[in-house]
Amino acid sequence: MGFTLVEMMVTIVIIGLLATVVVINVLPSQDKAMVGKARADLATLENALEQYRLDMLTFPTTGEGLSALTAVPSGSPRADRYRTGGYIRRLPEDPWGNAYQYRRESEHGQTFDVFSYGADGKPGGEGNDADIGNWQG
């Protein structure tokens, strides 16, 4: 009760076709999920920055960056107002493994910019490589 070469070839072709259909349908969903995670992370960082501002009476400088959310910035004149434990437990990485960016002086009409450079990790880009920031709706 063996299989012929033709039967095995047909089976392999069918499995290959099914795998192709799955990949075509799943990969775009993964890209959308990664963008969705980045947007959720940005919302969390925005909230933490707002809480920081309420306590410290100002947003962190660009130089202090997002790390000001996990530890009191050195030389801060209001270090006594800094929340015990910080404003976020740890800084997340974007879904592509890069650090989120922060700019106190917004280039997009916001109070500040917090953003990811997207899949390519470089400014600009299109599609999955496009920047994702708090200035987008």
N, CA, C and O atoms as a printed pandas DataFrame, in Angstrom:
     atom_number atom_name residue_name chain_id  residue_number  x_coord  y_coord  z_coord
0              1         N          MET        A               1    0.841   -1.173    0.000
1              2        CA          MET        A               1    0.000    0.000    0.000
2              3         C          MET        A               1    0.890    1.242    0.000
3              4         O          MET        A               1    0.964    1.960    0.997
4              5         N          GLY        A               2    1.542    1.480   -1.087
5              6        CA          GLY        A               2    2.423    2.625   -1.216
6              7         C          GLY        A               2    1.790    3.713   -2.057
7              8         O          GLY        A               2    0.751    3.515   -2.687
8              9         N          PHE        A               3    2.436    4.862   -2.054
9             10        CA          PHE        A               3    1.971    5.984   -2.850
10            11         C          PHE        A               3    2.844    6.088   -4.086
11            12         O          PHE        A               3    4.049    5.842   -4.038
12            13         N          THR        A               4    2.222    6.454   -5.188
13            14        CA          THR        A               4    3.003    6.636   -6.402
14            15         C          THR        A               4    3.611    8.022   -6.384
15            16         O          THR        A               4    3.180    8.881   -5.615
16            17         N          LEU        A               5    4.586    8.242   -7.206
17            18        CA          LEU        A               5    5.244    9.541   -7.311
18            19         C          LEU        A               5    4.239   10.605   -7.728
19            20         O          LEU        A               5    4.303   11.728   -7.229
20            21         N          VAL        A               6    3.328   10.292   -8.614
21            22        CA          VAL        A               6    2.328   11.251   -9.084
22            23         C          VAL        A               6    1.425   11.676   -7.925
23            24         O          VAL        A               6    1.125   12.862   -7.784
24            25         N          GLU        A               7    0.993   10.738   -7.106
25            26        CA          GLU        A               7    0.132   11.067   -5.975
26            27         C          GLU        A               7    0.854   11.984   -4.992
27            28         O          GLU        A               7    0.263   12.927   -4.466
28            29         N          MET        A               8    2.118   11.707   -4.752
29            30        CA          MET        A               8    2.892   12.555   -3.840
30            31         C          MET        A               8    3.089   13.947   -4.428
31            32         O          MET        A               8    3.014   14.938   -3.702
32            33         N          MET        A               9    3.339   14.034   -5.723
33            34        CA          MET        A               9    3.526   15.336   -6.375
34            35         C          MET        A               9    2.239   16.157   -6.302
35            36         O          MET        A               9    2.287   17.355   -6.024
36            37         N          VAL        A              10    1.105   15.532   -6.547
37            38        CA          VAL        A              10   -0.181   16.233   -6.476
38            39         C          VAL        A              10   -0.414   16.743   -5.057
39            40         O          VAL        A              10   -0.869   17.871   -4.869
40            41         N          THR        A              11   -0.109   15.926   -4.071
41            42        CA          THR        A              11   -0.278   16.332   -2.675
42            43         C          THR        A              11    0.612   17.530   -2.344
43            44         O          THR        A              11    0.166   18.467   -1.682
44            45         N          ILE        A              12    1.835   17.508   -2.786
45            46        CA          ILE        A              12    2.770   18.613   -2.524
46            47         C          ILE        A              12    2.289   19.891   -3.203
47            48         O          ILE        A              12    2.370   20.968   -2.613
48            49         N          VAL        A              13    1.793   19.789   -4.424
49            50        CA          VAL        A              13    1.281   20.965   -5.137
50            51         C          VAL        A              13    0.078   21.545   -4.402
51            52         O          VAL        A              13   -0.029   22.764   -4.265
52            53         N          ILE        A              14   -0.827   20.694   -3.928
53            54        CA          ILE        A              14   -2.006   21.173   -3.200
54            55         C          ILE        A              14   -1.587   21.872   -1.902
55            56         O          ILE        A              14   -2.117   22.933   -1.574
56            57         N          ILE        A              15   -0.654   21.293   -1.176
57            58        CA          ILE        A              15   -0.167   21.922    0.060
58            59         C          ILE        A              15    0.493   23.264   -0.257
59            60         O          ILE        A              15    0.307   24.233    0.479
60            61         N          GLY        A              16    1.255   23.327   -1.338
61            62        CA          GLY        A              16    1.885   24.583   -1.746
62            63         C          GLY        A              16    0.864   25.654   -2.074
63            64         O          GLY        A              16    1.035   26.811   -1.692
64            65         N          LEU        A              17   -0.202   25.283   -2.782
65            66        CA          LEU        A              17   -1.268   26.245   -3.115
66            67         C          LEU        A              17   -1.963   26.745   -1.856
67            68         O          LEU        A              17   -2.224   27.941   -1.726
68            69         N          LEU        A              18   -2.265   25.841   -0.930
69            70        CA          LEU        A              18   -2.898   26.250    0.319
70            71         C          LEU        A              18   -1.992   27.176    1.125
71            72         O          LEU        A              18   -2.460   28.162    1.693
72            73         N          ALA        A              19   -0.714   26.867    1.176
73            74        CA          ALA        A              19    0.236   27.724    1.902
74            75         C          ALA        A              19    0.300   29.109    1.275
75            76         O          ALA        A              19    0.384   30.107    1.990
76            77         N          THR        A              20    0.262   29.184   -0.057
77            78        CA          THR        A              20    0.294   30.472   -0.742
78            79         C          THR        A              20   -0.938   31.301   -0.403
79            80         O          THR        A              20   -0.825   32.499   -0.144
80            81         N          VAL        A              21   -2.104   30.681   -0.401
81            82        CA          VAL        A              21   -3.342   31.389   -0.063
82            83         C          VAL        A              21   -3.282   31.910    1.371
83            84         O          VAL        A              21   -3.683   33.043    1.634
84            85         N          VAL        A              22   -2.790   31.102    2.289
85            86        CA          VAL        A              22   -2.691   31.524    3.686
86            87         C          VAL        A              22   -1.730   32.696    3.822
87            88         O          VAL        A              22   -2.045   33.677    4.496
88            89         N          VAL        A              23   -0.572   32.609    3.195
89            90        CA          VAL        A              23    0.417   33.691    3.291
90            91         C          VAL        A              23   -0.126   34.987    2.708
91            92         O          VAL        A              23    0.072   36.053    3.291
92            93         N          ILE        A              24   -0.798   34.916    1.582
93            94        CA          ILE        A              24   -1.354   36.122    0.938
94            95         C          ILE        A              24   -2.389   36.779    1.840
95            96         O          ILE        A              24   -2.491   38.005    1.870
96            97         N          ASN        A              25   -3.154   35.985    2.572
97            98        CA          ASN        A              25   -4.196   36.541    3.429
98            99         C          ASN        A              25   -3.709   36.938    4.811
99           100         O          ASN        A              25   -4.310   37.813    5.435
100          101         N          VAL        A              26   -2.653   36.333    5.308
101          102        CA          VAL        A              26   -2.198   36.595    6.666
102          103         C          VAL        A              26   -1.205   37.753    6.738
103          104         O          VAL        A              26   -1.270   38.540    7.682
104          105         N          LEU        A              27   -0.295   37.886    5.784
105          106        CA          LEU        A              27    0.730   38.928    5.872
106          107         C          LEU        A              27    0.165   40.340    5.964
107          108         O          LEU        A              27    0.652   41.118    6.785
108          109         N          PRO        A              28   -0.845   40.720    5.162
109          110        CA          PRO        A              28   -1.401   42.070    5.345
110          111         C          PRO        A              28   -1.997   42.273    6.736
111          112         O          PRO        A              28   -1.936   43.378    7.274
112          113         N          SER        A              29   -2.564   41.242    7.315
113          114        CA          SER        A              29   -3.127   41.350    8.664
114          115         C          SER        A              29   -2.020   41.592    9.682
115          116         O          SER        A              29   -2.208   42.350   10.634
116          117         N          GLN        A              30   -0.879   40.962    9.492
117          118        CA          GLN        A              30    0.240   41.169   10.408
118          119         C          GLN        A              30    0.719   42.620   10.323
119          120         O          GLN        A              30    1.009   43.239   11.347
120          121         N          ASP        A              31    0.802   43.157    9.115
121          122        CA          ASP        A              31    1.230   44.549    8.962
122          123         C          ASP        A              31    0.253   45.491    9.654
123          124         O          ASP        A              31    0.676   46.432   10.325
124          125         N          LYS        A              32   -1.044   45.251    9.502
125          126        CA          LYS        A              32   -2.052   46.084   10.156
126          127         C          LYS        A              32   -1.948   45.963   11.668
127          128         O          LYS        A              32   -2.099   46.954   12.384
128          129         N          ALA        A              33   -1.692   44.757   12.158
129          130        CA          ALA        A              33   -1.556   44.555   13.599
130          131         C          ALA        A              33   -0.356   45.311   14.144
131          132         O          ALA        A              33   -0.425   45.871   15.238
132          133         N          MET        A              34    0.739   45.335   13.400
133          134        CA          MET        A              34    1.938   46.046   13.857
134          135         C          MET        A              34    1.678   47.553   13.917
135          136         O          MET        A              34    2.104   48.218   14.861
136          137         N          VAL        A              35    0.992   48.084   12.929
137          138        CA          VAL        A              35    0.646   49.512   12.944
138          139         C          VAL        A              35   -0.302   49.793   14.110
139          140         O          VAL        A              35   -0.159   50.806   14.794
140          141         N          GLY        A              36   -1.265   48.904   14.338
141          142        CA          GLY        A              36   -2.182   49.071   15.465
142          143         C          GLY        A              36   -1.470   49.062   16.802
143          144         O          GLY        A              36   -1.805   49.844   17.691
144          145         N          LYS        A              37   -0.483   48.179   16.953
145          146        CA          LYS        A              37    0.297   48.146   18.195
146          147         C          LYS        A              37    1.079   49.434   18.370
147          148         O          LYS        A              37    1.159   49.967   19.477
148          149         N          ALA        A              38    1.659   49.940   17.285
149          150        CA          ALA        A              38    2.415   51.196   17.367
150          151         C          ALA        A              38    1.492   52.336   17.803
151          152         O          ALA        A              38    1.868   53.153   18.643
152          153         N          ARG        A              39    0.295   52.390   17.239
153          154        CA          ARG        A              39   -0.650   53.455   17.624
154          155         C          ARG        A              39   -1.048   53.333   19.101
155          156         O          ARG        A              39   -1.176   54.345   19.791
156          157         N          ALA        A              40   -1.244   52.109   19.583
157          158        CA          ALA        A              40   -1.579   51.909   20.996
158          159         C          ALA        A              40   -0.417   52.333   21.898
159          160         O          ALA        A              40   -0.629   52.971   22.929
160          161         N          ASP        A              41    0.805   51.980   21.509
161          162        CA          ASP        A              41    1.984   52.402   22.279
162          163         C          ASP        A              41    2.097   53.923   22.313
163          164         O          ASP        A              41    2.410   54.503   23.352
164          165         N          LEU        A              42    1.845   54.565   21.179
165          166        CA          LEU        A              42    1.931   56.028   21.117
166          167         C          LEU        A              42    0.902   56.664   22.047
167          168         O          LEU        A              42    1.201   57.657   22.710
168          169         N          ALA        A              43   -0.297   56.107   22.103
169          170        CA          ALA        A              43   -1.325   56.636   23.007
170          171         C          ALA        A              43   -0.878   56.497   24.462
171          172         O          ALA        A              43   -1.090   57.404   25.267
172          173         N          THR        A              44   -0.265   55.372   24.798
173          174        CA          THR        A              44    0.244   55.165   26.155
174          175         C          THR        A              44    1.336   56.181   26.480
175          176         O          THR        A              44    1.348   56.757   27.568
176          177         N          LEU        A              45    2.250   56.400   25.539
177          178        CA          LEU        A              45    3.324   57.375   25.756
178          179         C          LEU        A              45    2.770   58.792   25.874
179          180         O          LEU        A              45    3.245   59.578   26.694
180          181         N          GLU        A              46    1.774   59.119   25.064
181          182        CA          GLU        A              46    1.147   60.442   25.168
182          183         C          GLU        A              46    0.539   60.657   26.548
183          184         O          GLU        A              46    0.714   61.713   27.155
184          185         N          ASN        A              47   -0.175   59.651   27.038
185          186        CA          ASN        A              47   -0.776   59.763   28.372
186          187         C          ASN        A              47    0.291   59.927   29.451
187          188         O          ASN        A              47    0.133   60.734   30.367
188          189         N          ALA        A              48    1.364   59.173   29.342
189          190        CA          ALA        A              48    2.445   59.288   30.321
190          191         C          ALA        A              48    3.082   60.679   30.266
191          192         O          ALA        A              48    3.419   61.249   31.304
192          193         N          LEU        A              49    3.247   61.222   29.060
193          194        CA          LEU        A              49    3.809   62.567   28.916
194          195         C          LEU        A              49    2.879   63.620   29.534
195          196         O          LEU        A              49    3.349   64.575   30.152
196          197         N          GLU        A              50    1.587   63.450   29.370
197          198        CA          GLU        A              50    0.629   64.391   29.972
198          199         C          GLU        A              50    0.682   64.314   31.491
199          200         O          GLU        A              50    0.619   65.345   32.162
200          201         N          GLN        A              51    0.797   63.105   32.047
201          202        CA          GLN        A              51    0.911   62.955   33.492
202          203         C          GLN        A              51    2.201   63.592   34.002
203          204         O          GLN        A              51    2.216   64.229   35.055
204          205         N          TYR        A              52    3.280   63.412   33.243
205          206        CA          TYR        A              52    4.556   64.046   33.584
206          207         C          TYR        A              52    4.374   65.569   33.649
207          208         O          TYR        A              52    4.824   66.217   34.593
208          209         N          ARG        A              53    3.710   66.123   32.636
209          210        CA          ARG        A              53    3.495   67.575   32.592
210          211         C          ARG        A              53    2.684   68.054   33.792
211          212         O          ARG        A              53    2.979   69.107   34.358
212          213         N          LEU        A              54    1.677   67.299   34.180
213          214        CA          LEU        A              54    0.853   67.709   35.316
214          215         C          LEU        A              54    1.676   67.786   36.601
215          216         O          LEU        A              54    1.469   68.683   37.418
216          217         N          ASP        A              55    2.601   66.856   36.781
217          218        CA          ASP        A              55    3.427   66.852   37.988
218          219         C          ASP        A              55    4.593   67.834   37.898
219          220         O          ASP        A              55    4.877   68.566   38.846
220          221         N          MET        A              56    5.258   67.839   36.756
221          222        CA          MET        A              56    6.496   68.606   36.615
222          223         C          MET        A              56    6.270   70.014   36.033
223          224         O          MET        A              56    7.205   70.810   35.952
224          225         N          LEU        A              57    5.045   70.310   35.635
225          226        CA          LEU        A              57    4.630   71.614   35.110
226          227         C          LEU        A              57    5.199   71.933   33.731
227          228         O          LEU        A              57    5.062   73.059   33.252
228          229         N          THR        A              58    5.822   70.974   33.101
229          230        CA          THR        A              58    6.340   71.135   31.748
230          231         C          THR        A              58    6.570   69.745   31.157
231          232         O          THR        A              58    6.652   68.757   31.886
232          233         N          PHE        A              59    6.672   69.682   29.851
233          234        CA          PHE        A              59    7.006   68.415   29.200
234          235         C          PHE        A              59    8.518   68.224   29.234
235          236         O          PHE        A              59    9.256   69.199   29.380
236          237         N          PRO        A              60    8.992   66.988   29.100
237          238        CA          PRO        A              60   10.444   66.782   29.018
238          239         C          PRO        A              60   11.005   67.511   27.792
239          240         O          PRO        A              60   10.306   67.694   26.796
240          241         N          THR        A              61   12.250   67.917   27.875
241          242        CA          THR        A              61   12.899   68.522   26.714
242          243         C          THR        A              61   13.202   67.414   25.704
243          244         O          THR        A              61   13.155   66.228   26.028
244          245         N          THR        A              62   13.510   67.822   24.491
245          246        CA          THR        A              62   13.892   66.834   23.483
246          247         C          THR        A              62   15.124   66.065   23.944
247          248         O          THR        A              62   15.223   64.858   23.725
248          249         N          GLY        A              63   16.056   66.755   24.575
249          250        CA          GLY        A              63   17.270   66.098   25.076
250          251         C          GLY        A              63   16.989   65.071   26.160
251          252         O          GLY        A              63   17.613   64.011   26.196
252          253         N          GLU        A              64   16.043   65.388   27.048
253          254        CA          GLU        A              64   15.682   64.430   28.092
254          255         C          GLU        A              64   14.955   63.233   27.491
255          256         O          GLU        A              64   15.109   62.100   27.948
256          257         N          GLY        A              65   14.174   63.498   26.476
257          258        CA          GLY        A              65   13.496   62.438   25.742
258          259         C          GLY        A              65   12.513   61.639   26.575
259          260         O          GLY        A              65   12.124   62.031   27.674
260          261         N          LEU        A              66   12.127   60.504   26.011
261          262        CA          LEU        A              66   11.151   59.639   26.661
262          263         C          LEU        A              66   11.703   58.973   27.918
263          264         O          LEU        A              66   10.936   58.496   28.754
264          265         N          SER        A              67   13.022   58.937   28.056
265          266        CA          SER        A              67   13.601   58.322   29.253
266          267         C          SER        A              67   13.215   59.105   30.513
267          268         O          SER        A              67   13.322   58.582   31.623
268          269         N          ALA        A              68   12.766   60.355   30.347
269          270        CA          ALA        A              68   12.294   61.133   31.491
270          271         C          ALA        A              68   11.038   60.518   32.098
271          272         O          ALA        A              68   10.662   60.858   33.220
272          273         N          LEU        A              69   10.391   59.622   31.372
273          274        CA          LEU        A              69    9.189   58.974   31.893
274          275         C          LEU        A              69    9.508   57.819   32.845
275          276         O          LEU        A              69    8.645   57.391   33.612
276          277         N          THR        A              70   10.736   57.317   32.799
277          278        CA          THR        A              70   11.106   56.181   33.649
278          279         C          THR        A              70   12.025   56.573   34.796
279          280         O          THR        A              70   12.115   55.848   35.787
280          281         N          ALA        A              71   12.706   57.704   34.679
281          282        CA          ALA        A              71   13.619   58.164   35.735
282          283         C          ALA        A              71   13.672   59.681   35.713
283          284         O          ALA        A              71   13.599   60.299   34.652
284          285         N          VAL        A              72   13.799   60.269   36.881
285          286        CA          VAL        A              72   13.848   61.726   36.965
286          287         C          VAL        A              72   15.057   62.247   36.183
287          288         O          VAL        A              72   16.170   61.754   36.367
288          289         N          PRO        A              73   14.848   63.239   35.316
289          290        CA          PRO        A              73   15.973   63.792   34.546
290          291         C          PRO        A              73   16.992   64.452   35.478
291          292         O          PRO        A              73   16.622   65.115   36.446
292          293         N          SER        A              74   18.257   64.265   35.179
293          294        CA          SER        A              74   19.293   64.859   36.019
294          295         C          SER        A              74   19.228   66.377   35.905
295          296         O          SER        A              74   19.027   66.927   34.823
296          297         N          GLY        A              75   19.399   67.028   37.025
297          298        CA          GLY        A              75   19.382   68.481   37.059
298          299         C          GLY        A              75   17.988   69.080   37.000
299          300         O          GLY        A              75   17.849   70.287   36.803
300          301         N          SER        A              76   16.974   68.285   37.162
301          302        CA          SER        A              76   15.605   68.798   37.112
302          303         C          SER        A              76   15.333   69.683   38.323
303          304         O          SER        A              76   15.562   69.260   39.456
304          305         N          PRO        A              77   14.847   70.907   38.102
305          306        CA          PRO        A              77   14.581   71.795   39.230
306          307         C          PRO        A              77   13.382   71.341   40.064
307          308         O          PRO        A              77   13.203   71.802   41.191
308          309         N          ARG        A              78   12.572   70.455   39.526
309          310        CA          ARG        A              78   11.382   69.979   40.248
310          311         C          ARG        A              78   11.471   68.486   40.548
311          312         O          ARG        A              78   10.458   67.787   40.519
312          313         N          ALA        A              79   12.642   68.005   40.829
313          314        CA          ALA        A              79   12.837   66.574   41.070
314          315         C          ALA        A              79   11.973   66.072   42.223
315          316         O          ALA        A              79   11.595   64.900   42.246
316          317         N          ASP        A              80   11.661   66.937   43.172
317          318        CA          ASP        A              80   10.837   66.529   44.309
318          319         C          ASP        A              80    9.391   66.243   43.899
319          320         O          ASP        A              80    8.661   65.577   44.633
320          321         N          ARG        A              81    8.978   66.735   42.746
321          322        CA          ARG        A              81    7.612   66.524   42.263
322          323         C          ARG        A              81    7.492   65.254   41.413
323          324         O          ARG        A              81    6.388   64.832   41.073
324          325         N          TYR        A              82    8.625   64.657   41.078
325          326        CA          TYR        A              82    8.617   63.488   40.190
326          327         C          TYR        A              82    7.923   62.309   40.863
327          328         O          TYR        A              82    8.193   62.003   42.024
328          329         N          ARG        A              83    7.037   61.655   40.136
329          330        CA          ARG        A              83    6.256   60.534   40.680
330          331         C          ARG        A              83    7.145   59.339   41.018
331          332         O          ARG        A              83    7.977   58.933   40.208
332          333         N          THR        A              84    6.971   58.783   42.203
333          334        CA          THR        A              84    7.719   57.593   42.609
334          335         C          THR        A              84    7.400   56.459   41.641
335          336         O          THR        A              84    6.234   56.148   41.402
336          337         N          GLY        A              85    8.434   55.849   41.089
337          338        CA          GLY        A              85    8.238   54.758   40.132
338          339         C          GLY        A              85    8.137   55.226   38.696
339          340         O          GLY        A              85    8.067   54.398   37.787
340          341         N          GLY        A              86    8.128   56.521   38.465
341          342        CA          GLY        A              86    8.067   57.050   37.111
342          343         C          GLY        A              86    6.649   57.072   36.549
343          344         O          GLY        A              86    5.679   56.820   37.264
344          345         N          TYR        A              87    6.549   57.370   35.297
345          346        CA          TYR        A              87    5.254   57.531   34.625
346          347         C          TYR        A              87    4.909   56.365   33.722
347          348         O          TYR        A              87    3.779   56.233   33.252
348          349         N          ILE        A              88    5.886   55.536   33.491
349          350        CA          ILE        A              88    5.686   54.318   32.710
350          351         C          ILE        A              88    6.732   53.328   33.217
351          352         O          ILE        A              88    7.868   53.704   33.506
352          353         N          ARG        A              89    6.339   52.070   33.321
353          354        CA          ARG        A              89    7.246   51.076   33.919
354          355         C          ARG        A              89    8.513   50.899   33.102
355          356         O          ARG        A              89    9.619   50.884   33.641
356          357         N          ARG        A              90    8.336   50.765   31.788
357          358        CA          ARG        A              90    9.500   50.658   30.893
358          359         C          ARG        A              90    9.097   51.225   29.540
359          360         O          ARG        A              90    7.922   51.211   29.174
360          361         N          LEU        A              91   10.067   51.714   28.816
361          362        CA          LEU        A              91    9.792   52.268   27.495
362          363         C          LEU        A              91    9.648   51.129   26.484
363          364         O          LEU        A              91   10.550   50.301   26.353
364          365         N          PRO        A              92    8.538   51.082   25.780
365          366        CA          PRO        A              92    8.372   50.024   24.780
366          367         C          PRO        A              92    9.198   50.320   23.539
367          368         O          PRO        A              92    9.563   51.466   23.276
368          369         N          GLU        A              93    9.482   49.279   22.787
369          370        CA          GLU        A              93   10.054   49.451   21.447
370          371         C          GLU        A              93    8.905   49.384   20.463
371          372         O          GLU        A              93    7.868   48.787   20.753
372          373         N          ASP        A              94    9.084   49.994   19.299
373          374        CA          ASP        A              94    8.033   49.874   18.298
374          375         C          ASP        A              94    7.985   48.432   17.785
375          376         O          ASP        A              94    8.905   47.662   18.058
376          377         N          PRO        A              95    6.950   48.054   17.059
377          378        CA          PRO        A              95    6.816   46.656   16.630
378          379         C          PRO        A              95    7.966   46.142   15.768
379          380         O          PRO        A              95    8.103   44.933   15.583
380          381         N          TRP        A              96    8.788   47.038   15.240
381          382        CA          TRP        A              96    9.905   46.652   14.390
382          383         C          TRP        A              96   11.220   46.646   15.167
383          384         O          TRP        A              96   12.289   46.498   14.574
384          385         N          GLY        A              97   11.148   46.805   16.479
385          386        CA          GLY        A              97   12.335   46.699   17.335
386          387         C          GLY        A              97   13.125   47.981   17.496
387          388         O          GLY        A              97   14.251   47.943   17.993
388          389         N          ASN        A              98   12.570   49.118   17.092
389          390        CA          ASN        A              98   13.265   50.400   17.215
390          391         C          ASN        A              98   12.674   51.219   18.355
391          392         O          ASN        A              98   11.535   50.996   18.766
392          393         N          ALA        A              99   13.447   52.159   18.858
393          394        CA          ALA        A              99   12.966   53.035   19.926
394          395         C          ALA        A              99   11.968   54.047   19.358
395          396         O          ALA        A              99   12.114   54.517   18.230
396          397         N          TYR        A             100   10.954   54.370   20.161
397          398        CA          TYR        A             100   10.046   55.454   19.779
398          399         C          TYR        A             100   10.797   56.775   19.900
399          400         O          TYR        A             100   11.693   56.916   20.732
400          401         N          GLN        A             101   10.430   57.725   19.076
401          402        CA          GLN        A             101   11.091   59.023   19.027
402          403         C          GLN        A             101   10.230   60.072   19.715
403          404         O          GLN        A             101    9.005   59.952   19.755
404          405         N          TYR        A             102   10.873   61.096   20.256
405          406        CA          TYR        A             102   10.177   62.188   20.925
406          407         C          TYR        A             102   10.831   63.501   20.529
407          408         O          TYR        A             102   12.055   63.615   20.469
408          409         N          ARG        A             103    9.994   64.479   20.264
409          410        CA          ARG        A             103   10.482   65.811   19.914
410          411         C          ARG        A             103    9.577   66.816   20.627
411          412         O          ARG        A             103    8.376   66.862   20.360
412          413         N          ARG        A             104   10.142   67.620   21.531
413          414        CA          ARG        A             104    9.352   68.599   22.287
414          415         C          ARG        A             104    8.792   69.679   21.375
415          416         O          ARG        A             104    7.656   70.115   21.557
416          417         N          GLU        A             105    9.564   70.109   20.411
417          418        CA          GLU        A             105    9.119   71.139   19.473
418          419         C          GLU        A             105    8.481   70.423   18.279
419          420         O          GLU        A             105    9.180   69.924   17.397
420          421         N          SER        A             106    7.167   70.381   18.265
421          422        CA          SER        A             106    6.443   69.632   17.247
422          423         C          SER        A             106    6.633   70.226   15.860
423          424         O          SER        A             106    6.688   71.444   15.693
424          425         N          GLU        A             107    6.732   69.361   14.884
425          426        CA          GLU        A             107    6.776   69.784   13.482
426          427         C          GLU        A             107    5.414   69.625   12.825
427          428         O          GLU        A             107    5.273   69.841   11.621
428          429         N          HIS        A             108    4.402   69.245   13.617
429          430        CA          HIS        A             108    3.093   68.934   13.054
430          431         C          HIS        A             108    1.956   69.656   13.769
431          432         O          HIS        A             108    0.807   69.223   13.683
432          433         N          GLY        A             109    2.249   70.742   14.470
433          434        CA          GLY        A             109    1.214   71.528   15.120
434          435         C          GLY        A             109    0.708   70.950   16.429
435          436         O          GLY        A             109   -0.317   71.401   16.941
436          437         N          GLN        A             110    1.391   69.975   16.977
437          438        CA          GLN        A             110    1.016   69.390   18.261
438          439         C          GLN        A             110    1.812   70.076   19.371
439          440         O          GLN        A             110    2.670   70.917   19.102
440          441         N          THR        A             111    1.524   69.715   20.600
441          442        CA          THR        A             111    2.317   70.204   21.728
442          443         C          THR        A             111    3.696   69.575   21.700
443          444         O          THR        A             111    4.686   70.211   22.062
444          445         N          PHE        A             112    3.758   68.318   21.267
445          446        CA          PHE        A             112    5.000   67.565   21.123
446          447         C          PHE        A             112    4.754   66.489   20.077
447          448         O          PHE        A             112    3.607   66.201   19.736
448          449         N          ASP        A             113    5.818   65.901   19.574
449          450        CA          ASP        A             113    5.710   64.767   18.645
450          451         C          ASP        A             113    6.264   63.532   19.334
451          452         O          ASP        A             113    7.352   63.565   19.909
452          453         N          VAL        A             114    5.518   62.453   19.274
453          454        CA          VAL        A             114    6.000   61.147   19.694
454          455         C          VAL        A             114    5.645   60.216   18.540
455          456         O          VAL        A             114    4.503   60.187   18.082
456          457         N          PHE        A             115    6.654   59.441   18.065
457          458        CA          PHE        A             115    6.439   58.739   16.802
458          459         C          PHE        A             115    7.398   57.570   16.615
459          460         O          PHE        A             115    8.386   57.417   17.333
460          461         N          SER        A             116    7.062   56.753   15.618
461          462        CA          SER        A             116    7.906   55.647   15.169
462          463         C          SER        A             116    8.256   55.931   13.721
463          464         O          SER        A             116    7.452   56.495   12.979
464          465         N          TYR        A             117    9.453   55.542   13.321
465          466        CA          TYR        A             117    9.853   55.708   11.928
466          467         C          TYR        A             117    9.302   54.602   11.025
467          468         O          TYR        A             117    9.588   54.592    9.828
468          469         N          GLY        A             118    8.529   53.683   11.568
469          470        CA          GLY        A             118    7.937   52.620   10.753
470          471         C          GLY        A             118    8.894   51.453   10.557
471          472         O          GLY        A             118    9.914   51.341   11.236
472          473         N          ALA        A             119    8.541   50.591    9.616
473          474        CA          ALA        A             119    9.268   49.328    9.420
474          475         C          ALA        A             119   10.725   49.530    9.032
475          476         O          ALA        A             119   11.581   48.739    9.425
476          477         N          ASP        A             120   11.022   50.579    8.264
477          478        CA          ASP        A             120   12.406   50.773    7.810
478          479         C          ASP        A             120   13.286   51.486    8.833
479          480         O          ASP        A             120   14.506   51.517    8.675
480          481         N          GLY        A             121   12.684   52.063    9.884
481          482        CA          GLY        A             121   13.454   52.744   10.919
482          483         C          GLY        A             121   14.077   54.051   10.461
483          484         O          GLY        A             121   14.983   54.570   11.115
484          485         N          LYS        A             122   13.596   54.595    9.331
485          486        CA          LYS        A             122   14.142   55.845    8.786
486          487         C          LYS        A             122   13.022   56.865    8.617
487          488         O          LYS        A             122   11.868   56.484    8.421
488          489         N          PRO        A             123   13.343   58.152    8.689
489          490        CA          PRO        A             123   12.311   59.176    8.498
490          491         C          PRO        A             123   11.652   59.055    7.123
491          492         O          PRO        A             123   12.289   58.684    6.137
492          493         N          GLY        A             124   10.358   59.380    7.088
493          494        CA          GLY        A             124    9.617   59.347    5.825
494          495         C          GLY        A             124    9.231   57.938    5.443
495          496         O          GLY        A             124    9.143   57.051    6.292
496          497         N          GLY        A             125    9.006   57.741    4.180
497          498        CA          GLY        A             125    8.647   56.418    3.672
498          499         C          GLY        A             125    7.172   56.310    3.357
499          500         O          GLY        A             125    6.376   57.191    3.684
500          501         N          GLU        A             126    6.830   55.217    2.718
501          502        CA          GLU        A             126    5.447   54.966    2.331
502          503         C          GLU        A             126    5.061   53.557    2.750
503          504         O          GLU        A             126    5.923   52.714    2.994
504          505         N          GLY        A             127    3.771   53.311    2.830
505          506        CA          GLY        A             127    3.291   51.981    3.203
506          507         C          GLY        A             127    3.750   51.612    4.592
507          508         O          GLY        A             127    3.583   52.399    5.524
508          509         N          ASN        A             128    4.331   50.425    4.756
509          510        CA          ASN        A             128    4.807   49.966    6.060
510          511         C          ASN        A             128    6.011   50.758    6.554
511          512         O          ASN        A             128    6.320   50.737    7.746
512          513         N          ASP        A             129    6.693   51.456    5.648
513          514        CA          ASP        A             129    7.865   52.248    6.023
514          515         C          ASP        A             129    7.491   53.665    6.468
515          516         O          ASP        A             129    8.358   54.425    6.899
516          517         N          ALA        A             130    6.217   54.021    6.369
517          518        CA          ALA        A             130    5.781   55.378    6.713
518          519         C          ALA        A             130    5.883   55.617    8.211
519          520         O          ALA        A             130    5.700   54.702    9.014
520          521         N          ASP        A             131    6.177   56.861    8.573
521          522        CA          ASP        A             131    6.221   57.250    9.975
522          523         C          ASP        A             131    4.816   57.160   10.567
523          524         O          ASP        A             131    3.825   57.419    9.884
524          525         N          ILE        A             132    4.746   56.794   11.831
525          526        CA          ILE        A             132    3.482   56.726   12.559
526          527         C          ILE        A             132    3.628   57.631   13.767
527          528         O          ILE        A             132    4.495   57.403   14.610
528          529         N          GLY        A             133    2.786   58.663   13.864
529          530        CA          GLY        A             133    2.953   59.620   14.951
530          531         C          GLY        A             133    1.653   60.079   15.574
531          532         O          GLY        A             133    0.570   59.789   15.067
532          533         N          ASN        A             134    1.770   60.807   16.688
533          534        CA          ASN        A             134    0.606   61.290   17.406
534          535         C          ASN        A             134   -0.135   62.382   16.639
535          536         O          ASN        A             134   -1.239   62.752   17.039
536          537         N          TRP        A             135    0.416   62.897   15.580
537          538        CA          TRP        A             135   -0.249   63.913   14.777
538          539         C          TRP        A             135   -1.246   63.297   13.786
539          540         O          TRP        A             135   -2.021   64.014   13.154
540          541         N          GLN        A             136   -1.221   61.986   13.658
541          542        CA          GLN        A             136   -2.130   61.312   12.736
542          543         C          GLN        A             136   -3.382   60.898   13.477
543          544         O          GLN        A             136   -3.329   60.520   14.647
544          545         N          GLY        A             137   -4.507   60.971   12.791
545          546        CA          GLY        A             137   -5.803   60.648   13.413
546          547         C          GLY        A             137   -6.082   59.265   13.671
547          548         O          GLY        A             137   -7.149   58.937   14.189
